[in-house]
Amino acid sequence: MAKQQSFADKSKSKSKSALVNVKFIKTVKSKSGSYKFLEKFVKVDDISKVTELK
């Protein structure tokens, strides 16, 4: 049996997102005085909007 769909055909059918994934690292000072780093991935429309994240 022949393959019905190739890998190239599968990748063409997937739509690419206009959003950009950015790793957001936030520092938080704990009660004991040490710092903790909270990491999460955020989707942003444009790279220039990274400075607006909180």
mmCIF file of the N, C-alpha and C atoms, coordinates in Angstrom:
data_MODEL
# 
_entry.id   MODEL 
# 
loop_
_atom_site.group_PDB 
_atom_site.id 
_atom_site.type_symbol 
_atom_site.label_atom_id 
_atom_site.label_alt_id 
_atom_site.label_comp_id 
_atom_site.label_asym_id 
_atom_site.label_entity_id 
_atom_site.label_seq_id 
_atom_site.pdbx_PDB_ins_code 
_atom_site.Cartn_x 
_atom_site.Cartn_y 
_atom_site.Cartn_z 
_atom_site.occupancy 
_atom_site.B_iso_or_equiv 
_atom_site.pdbx_formal_charge 
_atom_site.auth_seq_id 
_atom_site.auth_comp_id 
_atom_site.auth_asym_id 
_atom_site.auth_atom_id 
_atom_site.pdbx_PDB_model_num 
ATOM 1   N N  . MET A 1 1  ? 0.830  -1.185 0.000  1.00 0.00 ? 1  MET A N  1 
ATOM 2   C CA . MET A 1 1  ? 0.000  0.000  0.000  1.00 0.00 ? 1  MET A CA 1 
ATOM 3   C C  . MET A 1 1  ? 0.877  1.253  0.000  1.00 0.00 ? 1  MET A C  1 
ATOM 4   N N  . ALA A 1 2  ? 0.485  2.217  -0.768 1.00 0.00 ? 2  ALA A N  1 
ATOM 5   C CA . ALA A 1 2  ? 1.229  3.473  -0.865 1.00 0.00 ? 2  ALA A CA 1 
ATOM 6   C C  . ALA A 1 2  ? 0.744  4.441  0.214  1.00 0.00 ? 2  ALA A C  1 
ATOM 7   N N  . LYS A 1 3  ? 1.661  5.308  0.616  1.00 0.00 ? 3  LYS A N  1 
ATOM 8   C CA . LYS A 1 3  ? 1.277  6.327  1.601  1.00 0.00 ? 3  LYS A CA 1 
ATOM 9   C C  . LYS A 1 3  ? 0.331  7.325  0.952  1.00 0.00 ? 3  LYS A C  1 
ATOM 10  N N  . GLN A 1 4  ? -0.688 7.703  1.683  1.00 0.00 ? 4  GLN A N  1 
ATOM 11  C CA . GLN A 1 4  ? -1.656 8.657  1.168  1.00 0.00 ? 4  GLN A CA 1 
ATOM 12  C C  . GLN A 1 4  ? -1.195 10.097 1.360  1.00 0.00 ? 4  GLN A C  1 
ATOM 13  N N  . GLN A 1 5  ? -0.450 10.336 2.436  1.00 0.00 ? 5  GLN A N  1 
ATOM 14  C CA . GLN A 1 5  ? -0.070 11.709 2.764  1.00 0.00 ? 5  GLN A CA 1 
ATOM 15  C C  . GLN A 1 5  ? 1.390  11.717 3.233  1.00 0.00 ? 5  GLN A C  1 
ATOM 16  N N  . SER A 1 6  ? 2.178  12.615 2.687  1.00 0.00 ? 6  SER A N  1 
ATOM 17  C CA . SER A 1 6  ? 3.580  12.702 3.084  1.00 0.00 ? 6  SER A CA 1 
ATOM 18  C C  . SER A 1 6  ? 3.739  13.706 4.224  1.00 0.00 ? 6  SER A C  1 
ATOM 19  N N  . PHE A 1 7  ? 4.908  13.751 4.796  1.00 0.00 ? 7  PHE A N  1 
ATOM 20  C CA . PHE A 1 7  ? 5.176  14.697 5.878  1.00 0.00 ? 7  PHE A CA 1 
ATOM 21  C C  . PHE A 1 7  ? 5.047  16.135 5.392  1.00 0.00 ? 7  PHE A C  1 
ATOM 22  N N  . ALA A 1 8  ? 5.471  16.407 4.192  1.00 0.00 ? 8  ALA A N  1 
ATOM 23  C CA . ALA A 1 8  ? 5.376  17.754 3.624  1.00 0.00 ? 8  ALA A CA 1 
ATOM 24  C C  . ALA A 1 8  ? 3.916  18.185 3.500  1.00 0.00 ? 8  ALA A C  1 
ATOM 25  N N  . ASP A 1 9  ? 3.057  17.269 3.125  1.00 0.00 ? 9  ASP A N  1 
ATOM 26  C CA . ASP A 1 9  ? 1.631  17.586 3.015  1.00 0.00 ? 9  ASP A CA 1 
ATOM 27  C C  . ASP A 1 9  ? 1.035  17.894 4.386  1.00 0.00 ? 9  ASP A C  1 
ATOM 28  N N  . LYS A 1 10 ? 1.465  17.167 5.401  1.00 0.00 ? 10 LYS A N  1 
ATOM 29  C CA . LYS A 1 10 ? 0.962  17.402 6.752  1.00 0.00 ? 10 LYS A CA 1 
ATOM 30  C C  . LYS A 1 10 ? 1.390  18.765 7.267  1.00 0.00 ? 10 LYS A C  1 
ATOM 31  N N  . SER A 1 11 ? 2.642  19.138 7.023  1.00 0.00 ? 11 SER A N  1 
ATOM 32  C CA . SER A 1 11 ? 3.137  20.421 7.526  1.00 0.00 ? 11 SER A CA 1 
ATOM 33  C C  . SER A 1 11 ? 2.509  21.603 6.791  1.00 0.00 ? 11 SER A C  1 
ATOM 34  N N  . LYS A 1 12 ? 2.128  21.430 5.557  1.00 0.00 ? 12 LYS A N  1 
ATOM 35  C CA . LYS A 1 12 ? 1.469  22.503 4.807  1.00 0.00 ? 12 LYS A CA 1 
ATOM 36  C C  . LYS A 1 12 ? 0.079  22.790 5.370  1.00 0.00 ? 12 LYS A C  1 
ATOM 37  N N  . SER A 1 13 ? -0.605 21.747 5.818  1.00 0.00 ? 13 SER A N  1 
ATOM 38  C CA . SER A 1 13 ? -1.976 21.928 6.273  1.00 0.00 ? 13 SER A CA 1 
ATOM 39  C C  . SER A 1 13 ? -2.063 22.616 7.628  1.00 0.00 ? 13 SER A C  1 
ATOM 40  N N  . LYS A 1 14 ? -0.992 22.573 8.425  1.00 0.00 ? 14 LYS A N  1 
ATOM 41  C CA . LYS A 1 14 ? -1.003 23.232 9.728  1.00 0.00 ? 14 LYS A CA 1 
ATOM 42  C C  . LYS A 1 14 ? -0.807 24.732 9.539  1.00 0.00 ? 14 LYS A C  1 
ATOM 43  N N  . SER A 1 15 ? -1.649 25.496 10.208 1.00 0.00 ? 15 SER A N  1 
ATOM 44  C CA . SER A 1 15 ? -1.517 26.947 10.108 1.00 0.00 ? 15 SER A CA 1 
ATOM 45  C C  . SER A 1 15 ? -0.484 27.438 11.103 1.00 0.00 ? 15 SER A C  1 
ATOM 46  N N  . LYS A 1 16 ? 0.336  28.378 10.694 1.00 0.00 ? 16 LYS A N  1 
ATOM 47  C CA . LYS A 1 16 ? 1.357  28.933 11.569 1.00 0.00 ? 16 LYS A CA 1 
ATOM 48  C C  . LYS A 1 16 ? 0.766  30.091 12.344 1.00 0.00 ? 16 LYS A C  1 
ATOM 49  N N  . SER A 1 17 ? 1.099  30.148 13.610 1.00 0.00 ? 17 SER A N  1 
ATOM 50  C CA . SER A 1 17 ? 0.576  31.190 14.472 1.00 0.00 ? 17 SER A CA 1 
ATOM 51  C C  . SER A 1 17 ? 1.350  32.489 14.275 1.00 0.00 ? 17 SER A C  1 
ATOM 52  N N  . ALA A 1 18 ? 0.660  33.604 14.375 1.00 0.00 ? 18 ALA A N  1 
ATOM 53  C CA . ALA A 1 18 ? 1.299  34.911 14.244 1.00 0.00 ? 18 ALA A CA 1 
ATOM 54  C C  . ALA A 1 18 ? 1.914  35.341 15.572 1.00 0.00 ? 18 ALA A C  1 
ATOM 55  N N  . LEU A 1 19 ? 1.650  34.584 16.635 1.00 0.00 ? 19 LEU A N  1 
ATOM 56  C CA . LEU A 1 19 ? 2.169  34.923 17.956 1.00 0.00 ? 19 LEU A CA 1 
ATOM 57  C C  . LEU A 1 19 ? 3.587  34.390 18.138 1.00 0.00 ? 19 LEU A C  1 
ATOM 58  N N  . VAL A 1 20 ? 4.344  35.048 19.009 1.00 0.00 ? 20 VAL A N  1 
ATOM 59  C CA . VAL A 1 20 ? 5.717  34.659 19.294 1.00 0.00 ? 20 VAL A CA 1 
ATOM 60  C C  . VAL A 1 20 ? 5.782  34.176 20.739 1.00 0.00 ? 20 VAL A C  1 
ATOM 61  N N  . ASN A 1 21 ? 6.403  33.022 20.972 1.00 0.00 ? 21 ASN A N  1 
ATOM 62  C CA . ASN A 1 21 ? 6.579  32.508 22.327 1.00 0.00 ? 21 ASN A CA 1 
ATOM 63  C C  . ASN A 1 21 ? 7.791  33.172 22.962 1.00 0.00 ? 21 ASN A C  1 
ATOM 64  N N  . VAL A 1 22 ? 7.607  33.653 24.199 1.00 0.00 ? 22 VAL A N  1 
ATOM 65  C CA . VAL A 1 22 ? 8.675  34.322 24.932 1.00 0.00 ? 22 VAL A CA 1 
ATOM 66  C C  . VAL A 1 22 ? 8.741  33.713 26.321 1.00 0.00 ? 22 VAL A C  1 
ATOM 67  N N  . LYS A 1 23 ? 9.950  33.434 26.793 1.00 0.00 ? 23 LYS A N  1 
ATOM 68  C CA . LYS A 1 23 ? 10.120 32.939 28.157 1.00 0.00 ? 23 LYS A CA 1 
ATOM 69  C C  . LYS A 1 23 ? 10.199 34.143 29.083 1.00 0.00 ? 23 LYS A C  1 
ATOM 70  N N  . PHE A 1 24 ? 9.249  34.236 30.008 1.00 0.00 ? 24 PHE A N  1 
ATOM 71  C CA . PHE A 1 24 ? 9.122  35.371 30.914 1.00 0.00 ? 24 PHE A CA 1 
ATOM 72  C C  . PHE A 1 24 ? 9.607  34.942 32.292 1.00 0.00 ? 24 PHE A C  1 
ATOM 73  N N  . ILE A 1 25 ? 10.629 35.616 32.813 1.00 0.00 ? 25 ILE A N  1 
ATOM 74  C CA . ILE A 1 25 ? 11.199 35.299 34.123 1.00 0.00 ? 25 ILE A CA 1 
ATOM 75  C C  . ILE A 1 25 ? 10.973 36.492 35.033 1.00 0.00 ? 25 ILE A C  1 
ATOM 76  N N  . LYS A 1 26 ? 10.314 36.239 36.158 1.00 0.00 ? 26 LYS A N  1 
ATOM 77  C CA . LYS A 1 26 ? 9.975  37.296 37.101 1.00 0.00 ? 26 LYS A CA 1 
ATOM 78  C C  . LYS A 1 26 ? 10.654 36.994 38.441 1.00 0.00 ? 26 LYS A C  1 
ATOM 79  N N  . THR A 1 27 ? 11.273 38.012 39.038 1.00 0.00 ? 27 THR A N  1 
ATOM 80  C CA . THR A 1 27 ? 11.904 37.834 40.346 1.00 0.00 ? 27 THR A CA 1 
ATOM 81  C C  . THR A 1 27 ? 10.936 38.271 41.432 1.00 0.00 ? 27 THR A C  1 
ATOM 82  N N  . VAL A 1 28 ? 10.876 37.468 42.494 1.00 0.00 ? 28 VAL A N  1 
ATOM 83  C CA . VAL A 1 28 ? 10.002 37.759 43.620 1.00 0.00 ? 28 VAL A CA 1 
ATOM 84  C C  . VAL A 1 28 ? 10.830 37.633 44.884 1.00 0.00 ? 28 VAL A C  1 
ATOM 85  N N  . LYS A 1 29 ? 10.771 38.641 45.753 1.00 0.00 ? 29 LYS A N  1 
ATOM 86  C CA . LYS A 1 29 ? 11.507 38.602 47.010 1.00 0.00 ? 29 LYS A CA 1 
ATOM 87  C C  . LYS A 1 29 ? 10.633 37.932 48.070 1.00 0.00 ? 29 LYS A C  1 
ATOM 88  N N  . SER A 1 30 ? 11.159 36.888 48.701 1.00 0.00 ? 30 SER A N  1 
ATOM 89  C CA . SER A 1 30 ? 10.397 36.162 49.706 1.00 0.00 ? 30 SER A CA 1 
ATOM 90  C C  . SER A 1 30 ? 10.495 36.861 51.060 1.00 0.00 ? 30 SER A C  1 
ATOM 91  N N  . LYS A 1 31 ? 9.739  36.375 52.039 1.00 0.00 ? 31 LYS A N  1 
ATOM 92  C CA . LYS A 1 31 ? 9.734  36.968 53.372 1.00 0.00 ? 31 LYS A CA 1 
ATOM 93  C C  . LYS A 1 31 ? 11.095 36.845 54.055 1.00 0.00 ? 31 LYS A C  1 
ATOM 94  N N  . SER A 1 32 ? 11.828 35.806 53.726 1.00 0.00 ? 32 SER A N  1 
ATOM 95  C CA . SER A 1 32 ? 13.136 35.591 54.354 1.00 0.00 ? 32 SER A CA 1 
ATOM 96  C C  . SER A 1 32 ? 14.238 36.454 53.730 1.00 0.00 ? 32 SER A C  1 
ATOM 97  N N  . GLY A 1 33 ? 13.919 37.179 52.671 1.00 0.00 ? 33 GLY A N  1 
ATOM 98  C CA . GLY A 1 33 ? 14.889 38.067 52.045 1.00 0.00 ? 33 GLY A CA 1 
ATOM 99  C C  . GLY A 1 33 ? 15.562 37.497 50.820 1.00 0.00 ? 33 GLY A C  1 
ATOM 100 N N  . SER A 1 34 ? 15.320 36.238 50.515 1.00 0.00 ? 34 SER A N  1 
ATOM 101 C CA . SER A 1 34 ? 15.927 35.650 49.323 1.00 0.00 ? 34 SER A CA 1 
ATOM 102 C C  . SER A 1 34 ? 15.034 35.897 48.112 1.00 0.00 ? 34 SER A C  1 
ATOM 103 N N  . TYR A 1 35 ? 15.602 35.730 46.939 1.00 0.00 ? 35 TYR A N  1 
ATOM 104 C CA . TYR A 1 35 ? 14.859 35.957 45.700 1.00 0.00 ? 35 TYR A CA 1 
ATOM 105 C C  . TYR A 1 35 ? 14.490 34.631 45.064 1.00 0.00 ? 35 TYR A C  1 
ATOM 106 N N  . LYS A 1 36 ? 13.298 34.582 44.486 1.00 0.00 ? 36 LYS A N  1 
ATOM 107 C CA . LYS A 1 36 ? 12.844 33.413 43.749 1.00 0.00 ? 36 LYS A CA 1 
ATOM 108 C C  . LYS A 1 36 ? 12.571 33.853 42.316 1.00 0.00 ? 36 LYS A C  1 
ATOM 109 N N  . PHE A 1 37 ? 12.753 32.948 41.395 1.00 0.00 ? 37 PHE A N  1 
ATOM 110 C CA . PHE A 1 37 ? 12.533 33.225 39.982 1.00 0.00 ? 37 PHE A CA 1 
ATOM 111 C C  . PHE A 1 37 ? 11.349 32.403 39.491 1.00 0.00 ? 37 PHE A C  1 
ATOM 112 N N  . LEU A 1 38 ? 10.336 33.069 38.977 1.00 0.00 ? 38 LEU A N  1 
ATOM 113 C CA . LEU A 1 38 ? 9.170  32.410 38.419 1.00 0.00 ? 38 LEU A CA 1 
ATOM 114 C C  . LEU A 1 38 ? 9.268  32.468 36.898 1.00 0.00 ? 38 LEU A C  1 
ATOM 115 N N  . GLU A 1 39 ? 9.211  31.307 36.267 1.00 0.00 ? 39 GLU A N  1 
ATOM 116 C CA . GLU A 1 39 ? 9.356  31.221 34.819 1.00 0.00 ? 39 GLU A CA 1 
ATOM 117 C C  . GLU A 1 39 ? 8.056  30.755 34.193 1.00 0.00 ? 39 GLU A C  1 
ATOM 118 N N  . LYS A 1 40 ? 7.691  31.373 33.070 1.00 0.00 ? 40 LYS A N  1 
ATOM 119 C CA . LYS A 1 40 ? 6.553  30.905 32.295 1.00 0.00 ? 40 LYS A CA 1 
ATOM 120 C C  . LYS A 1 40 ? 6.716  31.370 30.854 1.00 0.00 ? 40 LYS A C  1 
ATOM 121 N N  . PHE A 1 41 ? 6.080  30.649 29.955 1.00 0.00 ? 41 PHE A N  1 
ATOM 122 C CA . PHE A 1 41 ? 6.093  31.017 28.544 1.00 0.00 ? 41 PHE A CA 1 
ATOM 123 C C  . PHE A 1 41 ? 4.843  31.828 28.243 1.00 0.00 ? 41 PHE A C  1 
ATOM 124 N N  . VAL A 1 42 ? 5.022  32.923 27.528 1.00 0.00 ? 42 VAL A N  1 
ATOM 125 C CA . VAL A 1 42 ? 3.942  33.830 27.194 1.00 0.00 ? 42 VAL A CA 1 
ATOM 126 C C  . VAL A 1 42 ? 3.927  34.023 25.682 1.00 0.00 ? 42 VAL A C  1 
ATOM 127 N N  . LYS A 1 43 ? 2.740  34.047 25.104 1.00 0.00 ? 43 LYS A N  1 
ATOM 128 C CA . LYS A 1 43 ? 2.609  34.322 23.670 1.00 0.00 ? 43 LYS A CA 1 
ATOM 129 C C  . LYS A 1 43 ? 2.328  35.805 23.490 1.00 0.00 ? 43 LYS A C  1 
ATOM 130 N N  . VAL A 1 44 ? 3.141  36.448 22.657 1.00 0.00 ? 44 VAL A N  1 
ATOM 131 C CA . VAL A 1 44 ? 3.057  37.887 22.435 1.00 0.00 ? 44 VAL A CA 1 
ATOM 132 C C  . VAL A 1 44 ? 2.868  38.137 20.938 1.00 0.00 ? 44 VAL A C  1 
ATOM 133 N N  . ASP A 1 45 ? 2.073  39.160 20.612 1.00 0.00 ? 45 ASP A N  1 
ATOM 134 C CA . ASP A 1 45 ? 1.848  39.506 19.198 1.00 0.00 ? 45 ASP A CA 1 
ATOM 135 C C  . ASP A 1 45 ? 3.121  39.996 18.528 1.00 0.00 ? 45 ASP A C  1 
ATOM 136 N N  . ASP A 1 46 ? 3.878  40.836 19.240 1.00 0.00 ? 46 ASP A N  1 
ATOM 137 C CA . ASP A 1 46 ? 5.061  41.460 18.674 1.00 0.00 ? 46 ASP A CA 1 
ATOM 138 C C  . ASP A 1 46 ? 6.157  41.492 19.740 1.00 0.00 ? 46 ASP A C  1 
ATOM 139 N N  . ILE A 1 47 ? 7.400  41.345 19.338 1.00 0.00 ? 47 ILE A N  1 
ATOM 140 C CA . ILE A 1 47 ? 8.523  41.329 20.270 1.00 0.00 ? 47 ILE A CA 1 
ATOM 141 C C  . ILE A 1 47 ? 8.629  42.645 21.038 1.00 0.00 ? 47 ILE A C  1 
ATOM 142 N N  . SER A 1 48 ? 8.228  43.739 20.443 1.00 0.00 ? 48 SER A N  1 
ATOM 143 C CA . SER A 1 48 ? 8.344  45.032 21.112 1.00 0.00 ? 48 SER A CA 1 
ATOM 144 C C  . SER A 1 48 ? 7.421  45.141 22.322 1.00 0.00 ? 48 SER A C  1 
ATOM 145 N N  . LYS A 1 49 ? 6.435  44.269 22.448 1.00 0.00 ? 49 LYS A N  1 
ATOM 146 C CA . LYS A 1 49 ? 5.514  44.304 23.585 1.00 0.00 ? 49 LYS A CA 1 
ATOM 147 C C  . LYS A 1 49 ? 6.037  43.553 24.805 1.00 0.00 ? 49 LYS A C  1 
ATOM 148 N N  . VAL A 1 50 ? 7.247  43.037 24.734 1.00 0.00 ? 50 VAL A N  1 
ATOM 149 C CA . VAL A 1 50 ? 7.832  42.305 25.856 1.00 0.00 ? 50 VAL A CA 1 
ATOM 150 C C  . VAL A 1 50 ? 8.037  43.220 27.058 1.00 0.00 ? 50 VAL A C  1 
ATOM 151 N N  . THR A 1 51 ? 8.362  44.461 26.821 1.00 0.00 ? 51 THR A N  1 
ATOM 152 C CA . THR A 1 51 ? 8.607  45.395 27.923 1.00 0.00 ? 51 THR A CA 1 
ATOM 153 C C  . THR A 1 51 ? 7.330  45.732 28.684 1.00 0.00 ? 51 THR A C  1 
ATOM 154 N N  . GLU A 1 52 ? 6.167  45.474 28.116 1.00 0.00 ? 52 GLU A N  1 
ATOM 155 C CA . GLU A 1 52 ? 4.904  45.772 28.763 1.00 0.00 ? 52 GLU A CA 1 
ATOM 156 C C  . GLU A 1 52 ? 4.414  44.655 29.689 1.00 0.00 ? 52 GLU A C  1 
ATOM 157 N N  . LEU A 1 53 ? 5.088  43.515 29.693 1.00 0.00 ? 53 LEU A N  1 
ATOM 158 C CA . LEU A 1 53 ? 4.676  42.388 30.542 1.00 0.00 ? 53 LEU A CA 1 
ATOM 159 C C  . LEU A 1 53 ? 4.963  42.681 32.014 1.00 0.00 ? 53 LEU A C  1 
ATOM 160 N N  . LYS A 1 54 ? 4.091  42.179 32.864 1.00 0.00 ? 54 LYS A N  1 
ATOM 161 C CA . LYS A 1 54 ? 4.288  42.304 34.317 1.00 0.00 ? 54 LYS A CA 1 
ATOM 162 C C  . LYS A 1 54 ? 4.142  40.971 34.983 1.00 0.00 ? 54 LYS A C  1 
# 
